[in-house]
């Protein structure tokens, strides 16, 4: 049975994206600030201010920003067990067959006679 599946993991809708979290997500997807700002319908300076914690663009802009970053492969993680919110890079569907192949390499696990 494959370890990873191609379906998109549902996101925690109540998670509010913060500036530092947006900055981390943008770094993970390796998109320049001007590109993300354009996708989210924001001014580049406004995005820079938000990422630095100097300004809040509002709920609608944060939602557009989150959507743009998720489309780029960012997966936002809710606060669980007091560990805080986070972001990681989602596996792309094209990566899954290779991951499953690598998981199956190495043959059957046997005893070690050493």
N, C-alpha and C positions, 0 to 999 in steps of 0.2 A: 504494500500500500504506500503511495507517495507520501512523503513527509510534508510537502508543500502543495497547495492547490492554487489554481489560477484565479479563483473568485476574489473580488475586492473585499477586504475586511471592512465591516461597518465602522464608521468613526463615531466617537463620543460626541453627540451633537451639542452637549452643554459646555464643552471645553471652550474657554475664551482664549483666543490666541493673544499672546503678549508680544511686545516688541523684540525682546531677546529670543523668544521662541521662534518668531518669524525670521529673525536674522540667522539662527541656527538652521532652520529649514531651508532657507535660501542657499546657505553654504553647502548643505547636503545635496541639493539638486543641482548645484553648480551653475546657477543662473545669475547673471549680473543684475544689480539693483534696477537699472533702467528697464530691463526686460520684464521683471516681476512687477514693477510699478505700472508699466503699460498694460499688462494682462489684468491687473487688479483695478485699473482705472484710477490710479493715484499719481500724484506728482512725485517725481523722484526725490525731491527734498523732503516731502511729507513722509515718504517711506523711510528715509534716512533718520528723520526725527523720531518716528515711531520705533524703529529698531534700537535706537539709542536711549529710549525711554523718556524723551523730551516732549512728546506729544501723543495724543490718542486720536486717530482719524475717525472714530465712531464705529458703531456696531455694523453698519452696512459695509463700510470699507474693510473692516476686519474680516467679515464673512467672505467678501470678494478675494481678499488676500489669501485667506486660508484655502479657498477653492482653487486658486491659481497654483499655490504650492502643492496641494494634494494632486493636482493634475500632473505636476512635475515629478511626482513620486514620493513626496513627503507623507509620512503617516504620523499623525499627532497622537500622543499617548496621554490618557487622563491620569490624574493623581490617584494612585492606588497604594493603599497601606502607608500613606504619609510620605511616599518617596518623591512626590512632586511630579509635575507634568513633564513631558519630554517629546522628542521627535526622533524618528528613525527613517531610514530609506526603505521604501516598500520594494519587494521583489517585483520585477516586470514579468509579465506572462511569458515572454520569450526566454527568460532565465530559468524557468521552472523545470523544463526537461533536462537541462544540464545539471541542475542541482539534484534532481532525482537520480540521474545516472551516477553522479559522484557519490551519492549516499549509498548506492548499491555496489560500488567497487570494493575490491579487497577480499571478496569471497566469504566463505563461511567462517565464523569465529570458532577457533579451536583452542584446545588447552596449550599452555606454554610449558615446554619441557625444560626451560632454562633454570 
